[in-house]
Amino acid sequence: MGFTSIWHWIIVLAVVLILFARPGKISGIMGDFGKGLRSFKEGVKNPEEDAVSAEAIEETAAKKVAPAKKKTTAKKPAKKKSTKNEEKKGGNKKEYTRKPLEQSEINDLLKDYNEESITNINERDHLRYYSAVRKKGNPKEIQMDEEGNPLITFKKGGFLMSKQSVSINDEGIPTGWVRLYSNPFYTNGTTWTCCVDEYTRFFKKKGENNDEVTELKREIEMLKGKIERRDAKIRELKRLLTVNNVNLV
């Protein structure tokens, strides 16, 4: 066996490895060789399992790469703001919606009243009246009916409180404002104003002493009597306390 023989060089290489290699190097090489051999056998033994695993890995990777679907929410259509013109259907809508009194009811309310000019009506007199309906927010403007005439309404009225702002114009018609109150003593009641113009008609109750004023005066006299009796009782109690030498703190 000469130097050119393959077996010669294999033996030489083995001797060199044995002599000069570090301890554990050969065992590591053999271990790696054994692991590679086992992996080769397993790959040959279960080719179908490897294929399934590869498909599972590919599906997982595809899910990670695929972009997430955006959630779309349907937008609700914006509500249109209704305008005053849209709310008023069928032309101009009347602002005055209170049900007017029947003429028979008005006649019954005026049976004890005479029509008078505001200049002939005194303070604390009870009056009823007709007046033009004013527009809300603009009392100088009058509402019109369907025929274009001023809308007139009847009011049950109240007691005249003040007419200082009333004056007579060049045509002899009283104009201005009067203030009314719900009772003739201007206490514990309500007050309001009434416009005086060519459309206003006032009715004064017949006689100076009407039933409402008489009833209120009677109630006042009753209250005065109760106050006098209470004061008399208080004076009697004070006298008794003084007799018994009781000092009031």
C-alpha positions, 0 to 999 in steps of 0.5 A: 500500500503506497502513498497514493493509496486511498486507504493510506490517507484515510488511516493517516487522517484518522491518526492525526485526528486522534492525536491532535484533536481536542477532547470531546471534539470527535464525540461532538462530531459523531453526535452531530452526525447521529442527529443528522442521521435521525432527522433523515430517517424521520423525514423519510418515515413521515413525509405526510406529517411534514406536508401537513405541518408545512400547510399549517405554517403557510395558513398561519402566515397568510392570516398574519399578513392578510389585512384586517377588515375595516368595520363600517358603520352606516351613518344615520341621515342627518335630520333637517332642521325644520324652519318656520316656513315648513312648520306653517303648512297651508299658508299663514297660520293664525297665532291666536288659537284661543277659542272665542266666546259665542255671541250669546255668551258675550251678550250675557256678560255685557247685560249689566254693562254700558259702553263708555269711552275710556275717558269716562271710566274711573280707576277701580271701576270694573270694565270689559272690552273688545280689542285687536289681537296683537302679534307675539313679540310685536304688540304694535302689529295687529293680526289679520283674519282671512279677509284681511280685517283686524282680528278682534276678540272679547275680554272679560276685563278687570278693574281699571288701575291706571290710564295715565298714558291715554291721550286723545289724537287729532281725530278725537280717538283715545290712544295709548295703554291702560293697566288693569287688575284682577281686584279693585284693591290691587293686592294678591292678584294679577295685572295686565295692560290693554292697548287703546286705539280705534279697535278698542271698545270699553264697557263699564258696569252699571251703577257705582257700586257693583256686586264685586266691589260690594262683596270685597268691601264686606270681606274687608269689614269682616277682617277689620272686626276679626282684628279688633277682637284679636287686639281686645283678647291680647289686651286682656291677656296682658292685663292678667299677666300684669295682675299676676306679676308675670314679666314678658321677656 
